[in-house]
């Protein structure tokens, strides 16, 4: 193959992105130099945080550049290597998705074993997604056995892991919110004690019915009305791990909620934002424990797979619309 198809950012969206913000570009397949690898991507991840990188603003990660390939988690096969420790046929995890062939420095790749788990697992349950759930719940929010946990966006890749880990680590009650009846049923099948569709009424009222004795931990993937409801439902010394706020990623006006932040004082609450990159020290522990749960059939995970690099933009837009169950992936 001599042609490398890539998805470039054609323009910066105002509000909700559209297909016009992306462009499919044909480029030459690059040749690796000393210390580099050429990888044929097999699967790539699309994630909510990528929406923020489409804006030209200073943040914890640089914005995507116009007329250049986007990037993100991917797994693929080494097809050429000029680096010690890697050879053609190796499967590697790296950060240059949104293209068919990735040229990268060997230090930016991590070998994974496709015989231990499906390669997609290294983008989800055994990868950044799983570590995000693990670190946010157990380190950031410091969940303890016997506590009640509420998870928003609970049918997504991170949220579904949070609920299952909470139960495995001894939570007394786990409640999840999701965006459709089918997703609510899936949460119950995953072991959530209660779940509700946030379209069915005010989140505050549904959360009160699902957790009448209040909540101790909130894992936030949504923000807005969900965060306001969680603050209202929190018991004394409650903790919230703020992972994402997808409800406002495409907003053009500041969000109305939460309007009850004063409750943080009397309830002595802790709301803490976090980035998974700050919790690399937990990776070995996380992989060991999660791999055991997978082996023993104690954890399940869902994937929504879209075929074709040309359909990566639609996969991303579908993620923002909540069309995925579990991890949203593109088979390159």
DRENDREN-775413 format. One record per residue (C-alpha): residue in three letters; y negated, z, x negated. Coordinates in steps of 0.1 Angstrom, whole numbers, padded with zeros to 4 digits, always signed. Each point is the difference from the previous one (the first is absolute). Layout:
N
ALAYZX/...
//
This chain:
332
UNK+0000+0000+0000/UNK-0035-0008-0012/UNK-0020+0010+0030/UNK-0010+0035+0007/UNK-0013+0007+0035/UNK-0025+0028+0002/UNK-0021+0016+0028/UNK-0037+0003-0009/UNK-0028+0019+0017/UNK-0022-0028+0013/UNK-0027+0022+0016/UNK-0007+0037+0007/UNK+0006+0010+0036/UNK-0026+0016+0023/UNK+0020+0023+0022/UNK+0035-0013+0008/UNK+0014-0025-0026/UNK+0011-0034+0012/UNK+0021-0027-0015/UNK-0032-0017-0012/UNK-0005+0028-0026/UNK+0031-0012-0019/UNK+0009-0033-0018/UNK+0034-0013-0011/UNK-0005-0014-0035/UNK+0024-0021-0022/UNK-0002+0010-0037/UNK+0021-0007-0031/UNK+0029+0024-0008/UNK-0013+0020-0030/UNK+0019+0003-0033/UNK+0005+0035-0014/UNK-0015+0009-0034/UNK+0010+0028-0024/UNK+0007+0032+0019/UNK+0000-0017+0034/UNK+0024-0008+0028/UNK+0001-0028+0026/UNK+0014+0013+0033/UNK+0011-0019+0030/UNK-0011+0022+0029/UNK+0026+0007+0026/UNK-0018+0024+0023/UNK-0036+0012+0002/UNK-0016+0028+0019/UNK-0031+0000+0023/UNK-0016+0033+0005/UNK-0030+0015+0020/UNK-0019+0009-0032/UNK-0004-0037-0008/UNK-0025-0003+0028/UNK-0025+0022-0019/UNK+0005-0022-0031/UNK-0012-0030+0019/UNK-0035+0016+0001/UNK-0023-0003-0030/UNK-0007+0037-0003/UNK+0007+0026-0027/UNK+0032+0019+0007/UNK+0030+0016-0017/UNK+0014-0034-0007/UNK-0019-0032-0008/UNK-0007-0025+0028/UNK+0019-0032+0003/UNK-0019-0029-0016/UNK-0010-0031+0019/UNK+0018-0032-0008/UNK+0027+0020-0019/UNK+0035+0012+0010/UNK+0003+0032+0018/UNK+0024+0025-0015/UNK+0023+0028+0011/UNK+0035+0014-0003/UNK+0028-0026-0006/UNK+0036-0001-0012/UNK+0015-0030-0016/UNK+0023-0015-0027/UNK-0010-0006-0036/UNK+0003-0037-0007/UNK-0015+0000-0035/UNK-0007+0028-0024/UNK-0019+0004-0033/UNK+0003+0038+0001/UNK+0026+0023-0015/UNK+0021+0018+0026/UNK-0002-0027+0026/UNK+0021-0031+0005/UNK+0004-0027+0026/UNK+0019+0013+0030/UNK-0015+0035-0001/UNK-0015+0012+0032/UNK-0035+0016-0004/UNK-0026+0018+0021/UNK-0036-0009-0007/UNK-0035-0004+0015/UNK-0006-0037+0002/UNK+0011-0011+0034/UNK-0016-0027+0022/UNK+0014-0027-0022/UNK+0034-0016-0007/UNK+0000+0004-0037/UNK-0017+0030-0018/UNK-0010+0001-0037/UNK-0003+0035-0011/UNK+0001+0023-0031/UNK+0034+0017-0004/UNK-0017+0034+0001/UNK-0011-0008+0036/UNK+0036-0005+0012/UNK+0027+0025+0008/UNK+0037-0010+0000/UNK+0019+0009+0032/UNK+0037-0001+0007/UNK+0008-0023+0030/UNK+0036+0014+0001/UNK-0012+0035+0009/UNK-0022-0011+0030/UNK-0013-0031+0016/UNK-0029-0013-0021/UNK-0024+0004+0029/UNK+0007+0038-0001/UNK-0020+0002-0032/UNK-0031-0012+0019/UNK+0006+0025+0028/UNK+0022+0030+0003/UNK+0006+0003-0038/UNK-0034-0013-0010/UNK-0037+0007+0006/UNK+0005+0004+0037/UNK+0027+0027-0003/UNK-0019+0018-0028/UNK-0032+0000+0021/UNK+0019+0017+0029/UNK+0017+0025-0023/UNK-0030+0009-0020/UNK-0024+0002+0029/UNK+0023+0022+0021/UNK+0014+0023-0026/UNK-0027+0002-0027/UNK-0033-0008+0017/UNK+0007+0016+0034/UNK+0025+0025-0015/UNK+0022+0000+0031/UNK+0022+0031+0003/UNK+0033+0005+0019/UNK-0006+0011+0036/UNK-0033-0018+0004/UNK-0011-0027+0025/UNK-0010-0034-0013/UNK-0019-0028+0017/UNK+0001-0035-0014/UNK-0023-0028+0012/UNK+0011-0036-0005/UNK+0035+0015-0001/UNK+0020-0032+0005/UNK-0015-0016-0031/UNK+0015+0000-0034/UNK-0016+0032-0012/UNK-0001+0019+0033/UNK+0037-0005+0008/UNK+0009+0014-0034/UNK-0024+0030+0005/UNK+0017+0010+0032/UNK+0035-0002-0014/UNK-0008+0018-0032/UNK-0017+0028+0020/UNK+0032+0005+0020/UNK+0022+0000-0031/UNK-0023+0025-0016/UNK+0002+0024+0029/UNK-0029-0007+0023/UNK+0004+0017+0034/UNK-0015-0028+0020/UNK-0012-0035-0009/UNK-0022-0021+0023/UNK-0009-0036-0005/UNK-0024-0025+0016/UNK+0006-0037+0001/UNK-0014-0031+0017/UNK+0028-0012+0024/UNK+0029+0014+0021/UNK+0025-0017-0024/UNK-0015+0018-0030/UNK+0000+0033+0019/UNK+0037-0004+0007/UNK+0006-0008-0037/UNK-0017+0032-0010/UNK+0023+0020+0022/UNK+0030-0018-0015/UNK-0013+0010-0035/UNK+0001+0036+0010/UNK-0036+0007+0011/UNK+0000+0029+0025/UNK-0027-0017+0020/UNK-0019-0033+0000/UNK-0026-0017+0021/UNK-0018-0033+0004/UNK-0037+0005-0007/UNK-0008-0027+0026/UNK+0013+0023+0028/UNK-0029+0024+0000/UNK-0023+0021-0021/UNK+0017+0009-0033/UNK-0013+0036+0004/UNK+0018+0004+0033/UNK+0033-0016-0011/UNK+0000+0020-0032/UNK-0005+0033+0019/UNK+0029-0008+0022/UNK+0022-0010-0029/UNK-0010+0031-0021/UNK-0010+0027+0024/UNK+0000+0026-0028/UNK-0023-0020-0022/UNK+0007-0018-0033/UNK-0001+0013-0036/UNK+0001-0033-0019/UNK-0016-0034+0009/UNK+0009-0031-0019/UNK-0028-0025+0008/UNK+0005-0037-0002/UNK-0025-0009+0028/UNK-0032+0022+0000/UNK-0024-0001+0029/UNK+0012+0014+0033/UNK+0033+0011-0017/UNK-0018+0020-0026/UNK-0022+0016+0026/UNK+0030+0009+0021/UNK+0019+0014-0030/UNK-0029+0023-0010/UNK-0001+0013+0036/UNK+0037+0007+0000/UNK+0002+0016-0035/UNK+0010+0036-0003/UNK-0017+0024-0025/UNK+0002-0012-0036/UNK+0012-0035+0012/UNK+0001-0028-0026/UNK-0005-0037+0003/UNK+0010-0026-0025/UNK-0024-0029+0005/UNK+0020-0031-0011/UNK-0018-0028+0020/UNK-0023-0007+0028/UNK+0011-0033+0013/UNK-0019+0005+0033/UNK-0033-0007-0018/UNK+0009-0024-0027/UNK-0014-0030+0020/UNK-0028+0019+0017/UNK-0035-0012-0005/UNK-0016+0032+0013/UNK+0007+0036-0011/UNK+0028+0017+0020/UNK-0009+0024+0028/UNK+0027+0025-0008/UNK+0007+0026-0012/UNK-0027+0019+0017/UNK+0015+0035-0004/UNK-0002+0005-0038/UNK-0016+0034+0006/UNK+0035+0012+0009/UNK+0009-0002-0037/UNK-0020+0032-0006/UNK+0015+0024+0026/UNK+0035-0014-0004/UNK-0002+0000-0038/UNK+0014-0035-0001/UNK+0006-0023-0030/UNK-0005-0037+0002/UNK+0009-0018-0032/UNK-0001-0036-0008/UNK+0025-0013-0026/UNK+0012-0030-0019/UNK+0036-0005-0009/UNK-0010-0009-0036/UNK-0010+0036-0006/UNK+0036+0012+0007/UNK+0020-0019-0026/UNK+0014+0033-0013/UNK+0020+0002+0032/UNK+0017-0034-0004/UNK+0032+0012-0017/UNK+0005+0028+0025/UNK-0008-0023+0029/UNK+0024-0027-0010/UNK+0028+0025-0007/UNK-0004+0018+0034/UNK-0006-0031+0021/UNK+0029-0020-0016/UNK+0022+0029+0009/UNK-0012+0000+0036/UNK+0006-0038+0002/UNK+0035+0003-0015/UNK+0008+0027+0025/UNK-0014-0020+0030/UNK-0026+0027+0007/UNK-0030-0025-0002/UNK-0004-0033+0017/UNK-0027-0025-0006/UNK-0013-0031+0018/UNK-0013-0033-0014/UNK-0019-0028+0017/UNK+0005-0032-0022/UNK-0021-0031+0003/UNK+0013-0031-0018/UNK-0021-0022-0022/UNK-0030+0006-0023/UNK-0021-0022+0022/UNK+0005+0026+0028/UNK-0011+0030-0021/UNK-0035+0000+0016/UNK+0015+0001+0035/UNK+0023+0028-0011/UNK-0030+0020-0012/UNK-0019-0007+0032/UNK+0031+0010+0020/UNK+0001+0033-0019/UNK-0036+0008+0009/UNK+0009-0008+0037/UNK+0029+0024-0002/UNK+0027-0027+0005/UNK+0023+0014-0027/UNK+0028+0026+0003/UNK+0002+0018-0033/UNK-0009-0019-0032/UNK-0016-0034+0004/UNK+0014-0024-0027/UNK-0003-0037-0008/UNK+0031-0018-0013/UNK-0016-0022-0026/
//
